[in-house]
Amino acid sequence: MIYVEDKNLVIPGQILADDDYYPGRGTFKEGDKICSSLIGLVSLRNKKIRVIPLKSKYVPKKGDVVIGKINDVRFSMWDVDINSPYSGILPAFEVFGRDKKELNKVYNVGDVLFLRVIDVDEVKKAKLGLKGRGLGKFKGGIIVDISPTKVPRLIGKKGSMINMIKNKTNCKIVVGQNGLVWVKGDDDMEQLTREIIHTIEAEAHTSGLTNKIKNKLYLAIDGEIPAEETEEEFVLEKPKLQNFKEELEQEEREKAEAEKETDAETEAEDETPEEAPEEVPEQAGEDESSEEESGEEAPEKSDDEKAEDKPNFYDVIKELKKKSQNKKDKNISYSDNSNNNSFILNNR
């Protein structure tokens, strides 16, 4: 069972939930109850309950990006103030590698750097580095100090809050996870951005903060508050039923029109007269071809000559028998029998 809601303000010792939830940072367990160990805001995430302090100091963690100020220059390192009760050091080899140079000619006391926490030892001393995109020394601008616990609210979901401030003020803004914010732009825009950041810090626990900050920015810069965007009411329309009857009738009409066009084309082809094929003259005999080439017609033969041209019947029979006998002679083979020395005709 839960006794509080998300973003509720709680005090030390206040009961937050029963055993159904898991205790997180800023809480402790007493018996089967989860209680708050500090003054802060409740944060509920997937059955895990924790309390975010209203104000606290930064505790360094490996991988954090922080803004630091050079406090001292030593033989082989710089001491850096990272807005924390724990100190930070920047070793010389993280800047120069194996080269040896005078440290104070590179970074001196008072310089402000954007760094990354490389490692944290057992006493929470942070080892810092400058390897990474955008890391290095800041030039100009101002530093705004806020509580590290309010940094997520300043950034907003997917950077929505900080990007809105950047776009409206045209300022460069870099937020460190240790609660220090670097701002550079026109003097009046730098001061306006400082006020906006402190407003966010003071009202981080309130709802509707994004619209409030937006109106404040527009009023300060443009002199008027932008009109609220009204969302169009979404009306869920009833889906229309498909009329299959009309679709079928349309298909039948299209089919009938296609058949009419086909019939019309067929009739037009039938009415078109066909071209008579060219007659190919048969080849004539040698005499006819020679006569055609010479251009002279052959004279007509007389009846006696025609009778002489007709073959005699008996001569034809005789000729056929002769051809038949020759064919039989070709199919007769002779074989020698060594026993009786006689020839045997074998008809194949």
C-alpha angles and dihedrals in degrees: 000000000000123000100186138044132232113286093014115149111242137180132217113289095019113140111242108173147337131251092293089082134057121238117241137179114324094027139089134196124240113181106313093335129094113217136185118253097195146017109279150097125300117243119193120193122164098327091317116116126196138161122233110209117236090228131007144146124262118264109200120239130187112265097023119134112223141176113234139179124220109246101172141002115223134180097277105004148033124240109227130196107220098178091261138109085242121076128237130212131198110204117217093233089061086064106031103021109210094341118108117224137154106273098209091059090061104037123005136187111295097027115134118221138186106225144170126231105239099178142352121210129212093276092050094254107156123223109207135201141185101214109120144068115302095005119134144072123340119225118206125331130099134276121231118197120211135160111282089228090064095054095094090053091050091052095044129196108330089347094299097141099043093043091052090054092046094049095047099043098033088225128143108238128187119183121203120204088231091069099261118124125195116209127184128176140089113342095247092045091050091055092046090050090050091054092047092051093051090048090054090049093051096045101033092122095054126095123240091031095139093059091045093054091045092054091047092052094048092046092050096045106028099025094234139071115246118246114261114254110241116213116226113246110250113225118196107223122212109250115251117241115236115246102221092177093063091047091053092048090050091051091050091050092050091048092051092049090050090052091050091052091049092050092048091052091049092051091049090053092050093052093052108098114240117235113244111246115246112256113239109216114234118244112262126214123271093267094048093046091049090048092049090049091050090045093230124126118231112248118247115258122235124242092258092052091049090051090050090051091057111092119243112251095224092048090053092051091049092049092050092051090050092053091047091052092051091052091052092050090057092055094051118096129189123220129187118227108202093199100061099015090228132131120242121200111219115192110213 
